Amino acid sequence: VRFVTNLGSIQAPLPEALTTFLAACAAAIGADHVSVSAVDLADWSLCTFPWSGHPLAVLSPGTAEEAVACLHLAGLHGCPLHPVSRGRSWGLGSRRPPRDAVILDLSRLNRIIDIDATSGTVRVEPGVTFSQLQDELTAREIPFHVPSFGGPPSASVLANALDRGEGSGAFGDRFGQLWDLDVGLTTGERLRTGYGRFENARLAPVHGRPVGPLIEGLFSQASFGCVLSGCLGLAPTAQHGCYIAFEIGLSDKLPAFVEAFTGLIRDRVVDYHDAFFWDGAKQIASAGIAADLTQPPPPRAYEEWLATISISANHAMILDCKKAIVIQTLLPFCNSFTIDEDGEPGSRNSGLRGFSDGGNVTSCYWAKPALPDGPLNPDRDRCGFLWLCPVIPLDGVALARMAQLTQAAARQFDIFIMAGAEAATERACHGYVSFAWDRDVPGADAKAMAAHAMLMEAFTREGFHPYRPTLPATAAAAPSQGDWAAVVRRLRHALDPAGVLATGRVADL
Ligand SMILES: Cc1cc2nc3c(=O)[nH]c(=O)nc-3n(C[C@H](O)[C@H](O)[C@H](O)COP(=O)(O)OP(=O)(O)OC[C@H]3O[C@@H](n4cnc5c(N)ncnc54)[C@H](O)[C@@H]3O)c2cc1C
């Protein structure tokens, strides 16, 4: 029995085809790990914005072999499948599939397979979370860490790297530190992309680029295959560190500040993933939610920019030198600065050494009447939250333009939008623009989605294309020119001939 297809795109499966597929999956992974319960599906459908793709069922394999069996069956039955590692993609799409699909829940694959404490690498399965890995590295006193980030510590380290997420510091480009993927395909095949494919695989944990074509990219932000484990390079943990915050002023001050700052990056005084720029809205939201403010901030407060730079070194003298150079270079271009010394030198309980506290997730609650008492879950708490992730050239005029477009959209739609940017290379920033609203307020969803569409269009016109996918941004992406789509469609077909894996995940395909 096959699912209905139309010109290569999967349509809603016939109920009996789904039943047959799920029965085969139940035989492969156990009926207890196949759910079509209305309660489960309602929970898996939760999202921080309205979206039309629905989970049809949830498969929760317990081993990599069981996951490959599900993938193979999906290929044989032509059933659309959407892999989810931990599903903490709040503001990107949560656990919703781009189009109706059965969910492949990989959270039970949660083994830290290997830690190489000498060279600082780790092999993890998709269910391994940031907090799990940080706890393990701390308990074993391993002098390496996974760079900390602003996302939830309950997210998957591997999925964040596959999604080209980032943390702070020189090792913050997670996909750049990921190699030797173990990939399952809907053909039932399984392959290793790195040295793990050779009989003597001693290089697998220490070198990621064997001779020949590199194919890891086909599994990043694409899901043409399902990644069952991967090797990740860890950051060496420095003993000393501090944060320096520079109050820049309004966005007309950005060009001079950014120019001076770029010199620090080129001179390797600061690592690019160590520098963030925040607009006033993001600063205000990081201090609490709107309902807690005694009076609304003056409009000008939303337009004030702050730069935070973190500096680490293993030697106190090097830290002091870096601090002095950074302050001396940037002081002429800011209003004031503050230094937040790392209170507990050497403690693993620091963002400088891989500890992600998840505190930033409160920004999803900006428009809610109150913060919940228990753990934060923006899906369940009906937060409206959505990202736009444009690349911005690392120059102050471009950053000021991003700010101008963002604030114009916020004013036009009367919605709260926060903007920030992180230096991602010597030449470009990754922009973080996030929309926060209350999904319980009638009409708020529609307003937010319209503002998001308008701002996305404005960024596209400006040439600020995204570096990270969200469901709405992928659906509305500018069409690519030339033969890119035709060629990538053929590559996808080679890996997933039935075209069932993560349908709709890549624009143009
Ligand atoms: C307030 C806030 C701040 C944030 N700050 C940051 C930040 O600083 N840096 C950052 O990087 N992110 C940040 N995020 C984004 C988010 O937290 C991460 O992207 C999170 O890691 C995603 O959840 P997950 O790891 O559980 O991945 P999942 O939701 O499980 O998966 C992410 C995507 O990858 C696909 N996928 C998952 N597993 C596989 C697999 N094994 N094989 C193939 N495809 C797969 C999924 O289909 C999905 O499309 C932030 C989010 C919030 C709400």
The ligand as an SDF file (V2000), in Angstrom:
LIG
                    3D

 53 58  0  0  0  0  0  0  0  0999 V2000
   15.0970   32.1010   23.5360 C   0  0  0  0  0  0  0  0  0  0  0  0
   15.8350   31.1880   22.6310 C   0  0  0  0  0  0  0  0  0  0  0  0
   17.1970   31.3720   22.4360 C   0  0  0  0  0  0  0  0  0  0  0  0
   17.8930   30.5490   21.5450 C   0  0  0  0  0  0  0  0  0  0  0  0
   19.2370   30.7460   21.3940 N   0  0  0  0  0  0  0  0  0  0  0  0
   19.9300   29.9620   20.5460 C   0  0  0  0  0  0  0  0  0  0  0  0
   21.3460   30.1280   20.3970 C   0  0  0  0  0  0  0  0  0  0  0  0
   21.9730   30.9490   21.0710 O   0  0  0  0  0  0  0  0  0  0  0  0
   21.9760   29.3390   19.5000 N   0  0  0  0  0  0  0  0  0  0  0  0
   21.3170   28.3900   18.7830 C   0  0  0  0  0  0  0  0  0  0  0  0
   21.9390   27.6890   17.9950 O   0  0  0  0  0  0  0  0  0  0  0  0
   19.9830   28.1990   18.9120 N   0  0  0  0  0  0  0  0  0  0  0  0
   19.2850   28.9670   19.7710 C   0  0  0  0  0  0  0  0  0  0  0  0
   17.9350   28.7590   19.9170 N   0  0  0  0  0  0  0  0  0  0  0  0
   17.2440   27.7960   19.0230 C   0  0  0  0  0  0  0  0  0  0  0  0
   16.9380   26.4080   19.6060 C   0  0  0  0  0  0  0  0  0  0  0  0
   17.0320   26.3630   20.9680 O   0  0  0  0  0  0  0  0  0  0  0  0
   17.8150   25.3440   19.0270 C   0  0  0  0  0  0  0  0  0  0  0  0
   17.8410   25.3500   17.6540 O   0  0  0  0  0  0  0  0  0  0  0  0
   17.4910   23.9420   19.5350 C   0  0  0  0  0  0  0  0  0  0  0  0
   18.7420   23.3210   19.5970 O   0  0  0  0  0  0  0  0  0  0  0  0
   16.5600   23.0920   18.6390 C   0  0  0  0  0  0  0  0  0  0  0  0
   15.9690   22.0310   19.3450 O   0  0  0  0  0  0  0  0  0  0  0  0
   16.5300   20.5470   19.2810 P   0  0  0  0  0  0  0  0  0  0  0  0
   18.0070   20.5980   19.4960 O   0  0  0  0  0  0  0  0  0  0  0  0
   15.7440   19.7820   20.2410 O   0  0  0  0  0  0  0  0  0  0  0  0
   16.3300   20.1290   17.7650 O   0  0  0  0  0  0  0  0  0  0  0  0
   15.0470   19.4610   17.0440 P   0  0  0  0  0  0  0  0  0  0  0  0
   13.8990   20.3700   17.2230 O   0  0  0  0  0  0  0  0  0  0  0  0
   14.8810   18.0730   17.4590 O   0  0  0  0  0  0  0  0  0  0  0  0
   15.5330   19.4750   15.5160 O   0  0  0  0  0  0  0  0  0  0  0  0
   15.8910   20.6310   14.8280 C   0  0  0  0  0  0  0  0  0  0  0  0
   15.7280   20.3830   13.3150 C   0  0  0  0  0  0  0  0  0  0  0  0
   16.6380   19.3850   12.8560 O   0  0  0  0  0  0  0  0  0  0  0  0
   15.9450   18.2610   12.2860 C   0  0  0  0  0  0  0  0  0  0  0  0
   16.5550   17.0770   12.8850 N   0  0  0  0  0  0  0  0  0  0  0  0
   16.5360   16.8060   14.2050 C   0  0  0  0  0  0  0  0  0  0  0  0
   17.2350   15.6940   14.4470 N   0  0  0  0  0  0  0  0  0  0  0  0
   17.6800   15.2380   13.2600 C   0  0  0  0  0  0  0  0  0  0  0  0
   18.4630   14.1170   12.8980 C   0  0  0  0  0  0  0  0  0  0  0  0
   18.9330   13.2850   13.8260 N   0  0  0  0  0  0  0  0  0  0  0  0
   18.7340   13.9170   11.5860 N   0  0  0  0  0  0  0  0  0  0  0  0
   18.2810   14.7750   10.6460 C   0  0  0  0  0  0  0  0  0  0  0  0
   17.5400   15.8840   10.9430 N   0  0  0  0  0  0  0  0  0  0  0  0
   17.2450   16.1120   12.2460 C   0  0  0  0  0  0  0  0  0  0  0  0
   14.5150   18.3940   12.7250 C   0  0  0  0  0  0  0  0  0  0  0  0
   13.6380   17.8660   11.7530 O   0  0  0  0  0  0  0  0  0  0  0  0
   14.3380   19.8930   12.9130 C   0  0  0  0  0  0  0  0  0  0  0  0
   13.9960   20.4760   11.6900 O   0  0  0  0  0  0  0  0  0  0  0  0
   17.2120   29.5410   20.8210 C   0  0  0  0  0  0  0  0  0  0  0  0
   15.8510   29.3400   21.0470 C   0  0  0  0  0  0  0  0  0  0  0  0
   15.1670   30.1410   21.9470 C   0  0  0  0  0  0  0  0  0  0  0  0
   13.7140   29.8830   22.1500 C   0  0  0  0  0  0  0  0  0  0  0  0
  1  2  1  0
  2  3  1  0
  2 52  2  0
  3  4  2  0
  4  5  1  0
  4 50  1  0
  5  6  2  0
  6  7  1  0
  6 13  1  0
  7  8  2  0
  7  9  1  0
  9 10  1  0
 10 11  2  0
 10 12  1  0
 12 13  2  0
 13 14  1  0
 14 15  1  0
 14 50  1  0
 15 16  1  0
 16 17  1  0
 16 18  1  0
 18 19  1  0
 18 20  1  0
 20 21  1  0
 20 22  1  0
 22 23  1  0
 23 24  1  0
 24 25  2  0
 24 26  1  0
 24 27  1  0
 27 28  1  0
 28 29  2  0
 28 30  1  0
 28 31  1  0
 31 32  1  0
 32 33  1  0
 33 34  1  0
 33 48  1  0
 34 35  1  0
 35 36  1  0
 35 46  1  0
 36 37  1  0
 36 45  1  0
 37 38  2  0
 38 39  1  0
 39 40  1  0
 39 45  2  0
 40 41  1  0
 40 42  2  0
 42 43  1  0
 43 44  2  0
 44 45  1  0
 46 47  1  0
 46 48  1  0
 48 49  1  0
 50 51  2  0
 51 52  1  0
 52 53  1  0
M  END
$$$$
